[in-house]
Amino acid sequence: MSSNNPPEQAALIQLASEVLDSPTLLRQLSDRVYGLLLTELHYQRDRSGSLRRRLP
């Protein structure tokens, strides 16, 4: 890590290191990301479905 990194970046690097070193934290992060992706896919389907209903 170079000395010109802002404090926020250094904190994120530290947090990422802790998550990667902890199977429990890594699993929690993975589950959260998976849940967010499923939610986004659901919203995308809803949006595309409403577009199809508006087309003649």
Z-matrix of the N, CA and C atoms (Angstrom, degrees):
N
C 1 1.454
C 2 1.521 1 107.80
N 3 1.326 2 116.99 1 131.09
C 4 1.455 3 119.82 2 -179.18
C 5 1.521 4 110.78 3 -82.66
N 6 1.325 5 116.07 4 161.08
C 7 1.462 6 120.49 5 -175.03
C 8 1.521 7 113.04 6 -75.56
N 9 1.331 8 119.40 7 -9.56
C 10 1.464 9 120.58 8 -179.08
C 11 1.530 10 112.89 9 -94.70
N 12 1.333 11 118.92 10 11.91
C 13 1.462 12 122.28 11 176.88
C 14 1.517 13 109.98 12 -72.30
N 15 1.318 14 117.06 13 135.64
C 16 1.467 15 118.65 14 175.45
C 17 1.529 16 110.31 15 -66.40
N 18 1.324 17 117.35 16 157.75
C 19 1.472 18 120.21 17 -178.66
C 20 1.530 19 113.25 18 -57.60
N 21 1.319 20 117.24 19 -34.90
C 22 1.466 21 120.02 20 -179.66
C 23 1.530 22 110.70 21 -63.20
N 24 1.329 23 116.01 22 -40.16
C 25 1.465 24 119.23 23 179.90
C 26 1.518 25 110.49 24 -66.71
N 27 1.316 26 117.30 25 -40.50
C 28 1.457 27 120.71 26 178.24
C 29 1.527 28 110.46 27 -62.98
N 30 1.329 29 116.73 28 -39.73
C 31 1.465 30 120.48 29 178.51
C 32 1.525 31 110.74 30 -65.66
N 33 1.332 32 117.23 31 -40.44
C 34 1.467 33 120.47 32 178.40
C 35 1.527 34 111.45 33 -65.62
N 36 1.305 35 116.15 34 -39.18
C 37 1.464 36 120.11 35 177.80
C 38 1.531 37 110.09 36 -62.81
N 39 1.318 38 116.46 37 -43.52
C 40 1.466 39 120.84 38 178.51
C 41 1.528 40 110.89 39 -62.61
N 42 1.338 41 116.18 40 -45.10
C 43 1.466 42 120.74 41 179.86
C 44 1.523 43 110.87 42 -62.86
N 45 1.330 44 117.13 43 -44.09
C 46 1.465 45 120.44 44 178.78
C 47 1.521 46 110.88 45 -60.23
N 48 1.305 47 116.25 46 -40.23
C 49 1.458 48 120.21 47 178.56
C 50 1.527 49 111.18 48 -62.88
N 51 1.331 50 116.24 49 -43.22
C 52 1.466 51 120.35 50 178.81
C 53 1.531 52 111.46 51 -63.93
N 54 1.328 53 116.57 52 -41.08
C 55 1.463 54 120.34 53 -179.94
C 56 1.525 55 109.94 54 -64.98
N 57 1.321 56 116.65 55 -43.79
C 58 1.459 57 119.71 56 -179.20
C 59 1.521 58 112.41 57 -66.39
N 60 1.319 59 117.00 58 -26.78
C 61 1.467 60 120.84 59 179.45
C 62 1.524 61 113.38 60 -85.32
N 63 1.323 62 117.72 61 -9.26
C 64 1.469 63 121.08 62 -176.78
C 65 1.528 64 110.33 63 -118.63
N 66 1.332 65 117.74 64 111.68
C 67 1.468 66 119.93 65 178.81
C 68 1.541 67 112.60 66 -57.25
N 69 1.325 68 117.09 67 -36.17
C 70 1.462 69 120.12 68 -179.09
C 71 1.522 70 110.97 69 -67.24
N 72 1.327 71 117.13 70 -46.84
C 73 1.466 72 120.15 71 178.65
C 74 1.522 73 111.57 72 -64.81
N 75 1.324 74 116.46 73 -39.24
C 76 1.464 75 120.41 74 179.09
C 77 1.523 76 110.39 75 -63.07
N 78 1.316 77 117.14 76 -40.94
C 79 1.464 78 121.11 77 178.32
C 80 1.533 79 110.94 78 -65.09
N 81 1.343 80 116.57 79 -43.08
C 82 1.460 81 120.18 80 178.79
C 83 1.522 82 110.99 81 -61.83
N 84 1.324 83 117.00 82 -42.99
C 85 1.462 84 120.74 83 178.45
C 86 1.527 85 110.82 84 -63.77
N 87 1.319 86 115.99 85 -45.02
C 88 1.469 87 120.35 86 179.71
C 89 1.524 88 111.18 87 -61.11
N 90 1.328 89 117.00 88 -43.91
C 91 1.461 90 120.66 89 178.94
C 92 1.525 91 111.50 90 -62.76
N 93 1.326 92 116.60 91 -40.03
C 94 1.474 93 120.74 92 -179.87
C 95 1.524 94 111.01 93 -66.01
N 96 1.336 95 116.68 94 -45.20
C 97 1.462 96 120.95 95 179.04
C 98 1.528 97 110.20 96 -62.54
N 99 1.326 98 116.91 97 -43.03
C 100 1.467 99 121.21 98 178.72
C 101 1.531 100 110.62 99 -60.52
N 102 1.326 101 116.47 100 -44.60
C 103 1.464 102 120.34 101 178.62
C 104 1.516 103 112.08 102 -62.03
N 105 1.326 104 116.60 103 -41.39
C 106 1.469 105 119.83 104 178.56
C 107 1.522 106 111.50 105 -65.26
N 108 1.331 107 117.05 106 -38.99
C 109 1.467 108 120.00 107 177.65
C 110 1.527 109 111.59 108 -65.07
N 111 1.327 110 117.12 109 -41.12
C 112 1.464 111 119.72 110 177.29
C 113 1.520 112 111.36 111 -62.45
N 114 1.326 113 116.78 112 -41.53
C 115 1.463 114 120.97 113 178.06
C 116 1.520 115 110.64 114 -62.06
N 117 1.318 116 116.95 115 -44.54
C 118 1.462 117 120.54 116 -179.99
C 119 1.529 118 111.05 117 -64.05
N 120 1.327 119 117.23 118 -40.78
C 121 1.466 120 119.54 119 177.02
C 122 1.530 121 111.13 120 -61.72
N 123 1.315 122 116.51 121 -39.57
C 124 1.460 123 121.32 122 177.96
C 125 1.528 124 110.34 123 -60.86
N 126 1.338 125 116.52 124 -46.24
C 127 1.467 126 120.15 125 179.73
C 128 1.522 127 111.32 126 -65.72
N 129 1.321 128 117.40 127 -37.32
C 130 1.464 129 120.03 128 178.23
C 131 1.519 130 110.75 129 -64.17
N 132 1.336 131 116.81 130 -41.15
C 133 1.468 132 119.77 131 177.67
C 134 1.521 133 110.93 132 -63.30
N 135 1.319 134 116.61 133 -41.51
C 136 1.459 135 120.51 134 177.56
C 137 1.524 136 110.95 135 -61.02
N 138 1.329 137 116.79 136 -45.08
C 139 1.471 138 120.48 137 -179.45
C 140 1.516 139 111.04 138 -65.31
N 141 1.317 140 117.84 139 -44.32
C 142 1.459 141 119.60 140 -178.40
C 143 1.526 142 110.37 141 -69.51
N 144 1.320 143 117.85 142 -32.61
C 145 1.463 144 120.73 143 176.90
C 146 1.510 145 111.63 144 -66.19
N 147 1.330 146 117.48 145 -39.02
C 148 1.452 147 119.94 146 179.76
C 149 1.525 148 110.31 147 -70.42
N 150 1.322 149 117.96 148 -30.85
C 151 1.467 150 120.76 149 176.38
C 152 1.528 151 109.97 150 -68.10
N 153 1.325 152 117.22 151 -41.53
C 154 1.470 153 119.91 152 -179.91
C 155 1.517 154 111.49 153 -64.52
N 156 1.332 155 116.97 154 -34.92
C 157 1.476 156 119.16 155 179.65
C 158 1.533 157 111.69 156 -69.66
N 159 1.331 158 117.67 157 -26.05
C 160 1.461 159 120.14 158 -178.90
C 161 1.519 160 112.57 159 -81.79
N 162 1.324 161 117.57 160 -21.21
C 163 1.454 162 120.15 161 -178.70
C 164 1.532 163 110.29 162 -77.76
N 165 1.349 164 116.54 163 144.01
C 166 1.482 165 119.34 164 -179.92
C 167 1.502 166 113.29 165 -68.27
